[in-house]
Amino acid sequence: MHHSVVYASARPSSVSGRWFRQLGVVCRLNSILLVRYWKAAILQAVLLPLLVVGIVFGVQNAYVADNGLVTSADNTVVTWKMDGIHQCKPEPLSNACMTIVYAPQDAETTQIMNYFQTQNQARTGSALTVETNAWDSMSVPKNDMGIVPMASDQFIYDYALANPDTIQLGVVFTKETPAGGPIHWNYQIYYNMTHATNISTIPGFKYTKEAGYNRISSNDDSYGTLLPNMVRALDESLLTFLDPQHTQASLDYSLKSFPKASTKNGYSSKDDITTMLSNLMALPACITMVMAMLRITREKEMKCKESMQMMGLGPVAYWTGQWLTAWIMALVQGSVMMALGYAFKMDFFTNTNGLVIWLMFVLLTYSMTIFGFLLTTFCQKTGSSLGFGFAVVVAVLIVVPMMASGTWLDLYVDRSNGIPSDSPPPLNTYWIASFFFPFIHFGRLWSQISTLTLGTISGGSNPTVPAGTYIPGPGFHLSNLTNYDVGYPSIQNILPQPISGLTYQFANVVIAALLTLYLDQIIPNEHGHSRSLFFFLGSIRDAFLFVRHGGKAGVDRQKSVEAQKVTPYEGVPPENEDSDVTAEREKAIHCQSEVAIRISNLTKIYTKNGPGFWKNLYLALCCCCCLKRRRSNKIVNKAVDRLNLITEPNELFALLGQNGAGKSTTMQMLYGVTDPSSGNAYLFNRSIRTDMAQIRSSMGVCPQHDVLFNDLTCWEHLQLYAGIKDLPAEALLESFSKSTPKEAIKENLRERPTWIRSRLEAVQLWKDRHTMAGRLSGGMKRRLSTIISTIGDPQVLILDEPTTGMDPIHRRHVWTFLAQFKRGRSILLTTHSMEEADALGDKVAIMVSGHLKAIGNTTRLKNKFGNGYRVELALGNYIPTVQDPTSLAIVHDSNNNLPSQKQLEQELSEATRAIVPESVLLDQSGGVMVFGIPLQALEKMADLTAMLERAQAQGRIKQWGIAQTSLEEVFLSLIRSAEDRH
Ligand SMILES: Nc1ncnc2c1ncn2[C@@H]1O[C@H](COP(=O)(O)OP(=O)(O)OP(=O)(O)O)[C@@H](O)[C@H]1O
């Protein structure tokens, strides 16, 4: 069955129109893949958020807050190293603090605390001043203070709640005078729980059986000697106070930790939620980033991206498509995170403006994904992108909780000496480095939101709110985005407001996107191809040419002048160069007209340390191109050596050669994935060095290895590439004149574009049009790759071994299609099938070790390099040397005897030589003789055939035939002669 080729060319559209349509194609491709991998999409968008929010919720409820109450009865003190109380300790109370507060302030308690001071100084040398005025404000002290009176137990409680870690110890005295009984003095000590729990992480503390965690130096922790010291010192002071009175008194004491902020649902303080759980909340965004990185790198590794670019897809359209589709996952995942937070009734969510929460999560996923895209520009393999992604996830898990717990302040200000209230401390510059990482902004925003959303426990200072009641935080409103109180007036104006947590992430997106576009161009691919560091100057040059030469026509004229520039052949040609090759070289070098492909002195040298990103960068930084020459690039392989040839329109040029001859390298240079080392090639006067974008829009490529998306059907591949080639919409749809309305509905409108169907049918893939490429056989994939390269009816078609792995039937279908399709265009094809080159090639060239060895049409090659003709004959009747049961007819000589096989062979050999003395007996075995007849004996062929016919009539020959030397023999003899020379 023969199909005539239906053509469909790209529309002559504006650059911007084409760009938008290519963008649509990339978005559509990504959407199809998203739907096809729906399980992974659901996992990222729904299940992961559910998992992390569920874990956070579980942790909240499992966490049992410590109310900090320890009674004196629990204390079984063994042996204590008695010392005293020292001025506020450096850690964790790093800001100005009060060493001891006491209440109430009256004459007796003041007297007791004065005794305390005197005796403590005697023991420790530490002079703790007893303040005379009661501390009545809720603000933090400016300087370290000694013994500070406060109004009441309640005030101490409220103050400690509002200013955690500001007081080291507290003491509240109560004196009861029961009727008839002794006076009862009770004091309750407040100790700092944070101090106690942090103690094991502070260097210098060690655990002893007697004293628990005990610092060897003069400073102690609450559970070590600090509390016993306090108890002993207070007992001593009380006894000193009571002794002169000679009254009987009973003493008692109790211990209690200072209150900690907020306890709700068992889950509590800001510290816990920020340090522990903020990184979990960032995890879904991280996983989405890694998945996106893997998808992009897989497309790169499978060369799908390269293939789309070879077919004309611009890098800006490609990346814009990726950035746009990344929004889908960001929007869904961000919304799901927000919905789950509300569903689990978490304060952080319910107490924050919904828009802020939504933007926070959507932007995190988006900015992380775009950041991941940037990282893929450094990765050629999925393994390396997995490594990069993993490193980022670890960084997020560590850094986000640090930021969220308030460390972000250290990025901006130096807090090592506290924050003075009047003038701002020195500014840190870490924030500049941190600016480029979106997750750092997320951590800071988390910290700022959590300080306003998480509540506290009432200390009971408000009579209408019983102590222990949870008081929600004031909440994070939209206005707080630009109006957030940092808590330190002196640095309020130099610290970023919460809105920058969103705007900086957006800035990260823009910076990462621009860097991705740039690095993607300058980092070399696996063939070492990359654009120059200053490639963008090329557009300026184009614009300059456009103005200078008076528009597009002028530029085209200029380009054709450049394309026809004669570049002399360097060095000496290889030994014994064929005259046709020399002629082709002269023609290619001096060509003065527009041809389809002109290859001029094209050379490719593979080097050990080929062009690399870092080398590029080094060269740019040094700004001296001469260095490039001086650096020794150890030559590994000269794959193509000063190649010169021309192909005309309407011509199918077949390039033959052994494995490694340099065919694919030549093609790769033509379609722009490998840079030539020297020389140039022009396709319709466009240089492969400078005009690859224009060349690609009128070129079709079928690379040596199939480049297909495993998850797209044949049909979708053709649609995808049709979109990249910008085929007009009309070309995608067929009129329904031939179908009945019922058939039309059945067949689905979108399945009947004329040219798609005709091409699928031409290579027998119509029935498999809805099969995923991953499930096609090797030969089917090759057929699909071949027709993909013809999309848009390119002027130049480059086919690298298109029929490899095809069975003979399908190969012939492809040949028929190509023979028809080549009309009006030029096809460059490599093959290892001599039959194919013979059947299709208008011009055939044979390459050996990067050089052209022979060129011409097949008849010329056969005549020039073949051994002339072969005459093959099967002997007739004879007495076989070995019994031959197939001998049927009997021919007798004059004596009625059969000749022997040897006699017959000799007789025929002599007869042949008598007619054609130049003939050579090539083979003689099994009753078959083969003679080689050189071309110069062509005129004697008539006599020879007459003799052979006579011998056949006599029964001496069973059958015979004459054949011209095959292309395969030409190929073999050329290769052999080249090998002999080496
Ligand atoms: N990326 C590379 N780095 C170094 N050498 C290379 C690279 N690619 C190809 N070569 C070398 O260049 C030479 C030409 O290879 P090329 O792939 O062009 O041969 P070919 O004629 O297409 O062979 P085949 O018929 O096997 O496809 C070979 O010696 C090969 O080893």
The ligand as an SDF file (V2000), in Angstrom:
LIG
                    3D

 31 33  0  0  0  0  0  0  0  0999 V2000
   31.9880   12.6590   23.5070 N   0  0  0  0  0  0  0  0  0  0  0  0
   33.0810   12.1070   22.9590 C   0  0  0  0  0  0  0  0  0  0  0  0
   34.2830   12.2300   23.5760 N   0  0  0  0  0  0  0  0  0  0  0  0
   35.4010   11.7090   23.0340 C   0  0  0  0  0  0  0  0  0  0  0  0
   35.4120   11.0270   21.8770 N   0  0  0  0  0  0  0  0  0  0  0  0
   34.2540   10.8700   21.2130 C   0  0  0  0  0  0  0  0  0  0  0  0
   33.0240   11.3990   21.7240 C   0  0  0  0  0  0  0  0  0  0  0  0
   32.0320   11.0780   20.8460 N   0  0  0  0  0  0  0  0  0  0  0  0
   32.6160   10.3880   19.8510 C   0  0  0  0  0  0  0  0  0  0  0  0
   33.9380   10.2620   20.0670 N   0  0  0  0  0  0  0  0  0  0  0  0
   34.9190    9.5980   19.2090 C   0  0  0  0  0  0  0  0  0  0  0  0
   34.8620   10.1950   17.9340 O   0  0  0  0  0  0  0  0  0  0  0  0
   35.0230    9.2130   16.9330 C   0  0  0  0  0  0  0  0  0  0  0  0
   33.8460    9.3290   15.9480 C   0  0  0  0  0  0  0  0  0  0  0  0
   32.6760    8.9210   16.6100 O   0  0  0  0  0  0  0  0  0  0  0  0
   31.2640    8.9840   15.8870 P   0  0  0  0  0  0  0  0  0  0  0  0
   30.2310    8.7010   16.9320 O   0  0  0  0  0  0  0  0  0  0  0  0
   31.1470   10.2320   15.1460 O   0  0  0  0  0  0  0  0  0  0  0  0
   31.3850    7.7690   14.9000 O   0  0  0  0  0  0  0  0  0  0  0  0
   30.2840    7.1770   13.9050 P   0  0  0  0  0  0  0  0  0  0  0  0
   30.8910    7.1770   12.5670 O   0  0  0  0  0  0  0  0  0  0  0  0
   29.0000    7.8690   14.0550 O   0  0  0  0  0  0  0  0  0  0  0  0
   30.1940    5.7000   14.4660 O   0  0  0  0  0  0  0  0  0  0  0  0
   28.9010    4.7330   14.5530 P   0  0  0  0  0  0  0  0  0  0  0  0
   28.6840    4.1920   13.2140 O   0  0  0  0  0  0  0  0  0  0  0  0
   29.3430    3.6830   15.5170 O   0  0  0  0  0  0  0  0  0  0  0  0
   27.7840    5.5510   15.0590 O   0  0  0  0  0  0  0  0  0  0  0  0
   35.0720    7.8730   17.6330 C   0  0  0  0  0  0  0  0  0  0  0  0
   36.4250    7.4760   17.7060 O   0  0  0  0  0  0  0  0  0  0  0  0
   34.5620    8.1440   19.0120 C   0  0  0  0  0  0  0  0  0  0  0  0
   35.2120    7.3530   19.9610 O   0  0  0  0  0  0  0  0  0  0  0  0
  1  2  1  0
  2  3  1  0
  2  7  2  0
  3  4  2  0
  4  5  1  0
  5  6  2  0
  6  7  1  0
  6 10  1  0
  7  8  1  0
  8  9  2  0
  9 10  1  0
 10 11  1  0
 11 12  1  0
 11 30  1  0
 12 13  1  0
 13 14  1  0
 13 28  1  0
 14 15  1  0
 15 16  1  0
 16 17  2  0
 16 18  1  0
 16 19  1  0
 19 20  1  0
 20 21  2  0
 20 22  1  0
 20 23  1  0
 23 24  1  0
 24 25  2  0
 24 26  1  0
 24 27  1  0
 28 29  1  0
 28 30  1  0
 30 31  1  0
M  END
$$$$
